[in-house]
Amino acid sequence: MKKSSFVIFCIAILTITFLPGFKCKKEDTDTRLSGCIRGKLVVKGPCAQYVIQVISGDAGNADIAANWLDPETNINYTNVFTVKNYCYFPALNPGDEFNFYFIRQVKTMDCIVCLAARATPSQGNEVQYTGSTCP
């Protein structure tokens, strides 16, 4: 009888210790590095190259180019960066404004992308697109 009580006690301790660490889904807030940011897509390359200009919001420690000259159009942009998680970025057009969060990298990039080169800023970030609102 003592042996079975000890086994049950050990199982209970292990359950209490490790079960709270398991989650079915990681919360979005666990991956966010910023509050809600308003941005505008300024460059859309042929092979998933996206450049976003920050319009408003606190970018925190995001990697953003204060100034960047697009060598293909000779247009100078301020507060821009390249989207690093392009596989998960929606099909938008240059000039579209939207809201997003800066996030930690949470997914493996597993999409197929062509190799046509398009100039983009060396500064880049992962983003979570939220559309016209911030949840």
N, C-alpha and C positions, 0 to 999 in steps of 0.2 A: 504494500500500500504506500509506503514512503517513497519508493522509487517512482511510481506513477505521479504522485503529487509533485515531486521534484521536476519531472519532465514537463508537466503542465505549467509549473512556475517558470521554468526556463523559456517555454514557448510564449508565455504571456509577456515576459520581460523583453524578448526579442521583438515581439509584435509591437509593443509600446515604443520601443527604441527606434525601429526602422520604418514602420508603416507611415508615420507622418511625412517622411521624406519622399514618398512616392506620390506622384500626381498623374492623373490621366492626361491632362493637357497643361502645358506651360502657359501661364497667364501672359497676355500681351504686355501688361505693365512691367513684367519681369525683363522684357527685352528692350523697352524704350529707354533712350538716352536723352530725350528732350521732351518738352511740352509740344503742343500743337504748333506746327510751322505752316505758313502760307508760302507757296512757291509757284514758279512759272516755268514751264518747259521751254527752253530757249534753243536747244539743238536736239534733233532726232536724226541720228545717223542711219545708214542703210542696214547696219548689222547690230542692232540693239545698243547703240551708243546714245545715251541720254545725258543732257546737261540741264540741271535745274538751277534757277536763280532764286535765292531766298528773298522774299518780299517782306515778310514780317514774322515775328516770333523770335524767341531766344534759342539760338543754335547751340548754345553751350560750348562744348569742346569739339564740335564737329569740324572736320577738315574741309575748310572752304577757302577758295581763292578770292582774295579781296578784289583783284582785277585780273581779267583774262582776255586776251585778244584772240578772237577766232580767226585763224589764218586763212580759212576758206571764204569767209565773208567780209573780213576786215572790220568786224564789229567788236567793240570793246564792251565787255560785260563786267558787272560788279557782283560780288557775293555769289559765286557759282561753284558747282561741284559736279563731278561725274557720278552717276548712279552705279554702284558696284554690284548690287543684286538685280541686275537687268532682267534676269529670267522671270522675276516676280513683279515687274513693273508693267502697268497696263498700257495699252495702245493709245497714247495721247498724241496730240499734234502741237508743234511749236506755237506758243502763244497761249496755250491752255493754262489756266490757273487752277490750283487744287491745294488741298491740305494734306499734310503727312507728318510722320514722326521720324526722327533719326532712331535707328535701332541697332542692336548688336546683331552680328551675323548669326542666324538661327537655322538656315537651310543650306544644304549643299547645292551649288550651282550645277544643274544637270540638264540644261537645255542646249539645243544645238544652235550655234551662232556662226554666221559666215565670217570670213576673215577680211572683208573689205575694210580698209583703215579709214577712220574719220577722226580728226583732231578733237580732243577733249581735254579739259584741265587734268593735271596730274592729281589734284585733290579729289578724293572720292569717299562716298559714304553709302551705307545701306539705309534704305528708307522703307517705311510702311505707308503705302498710299491709303488715304481715307476718303478721298473724293471731296465733296463740297462742305462736309462737316467733320468735326473731330469728336469721336465718341468718348 
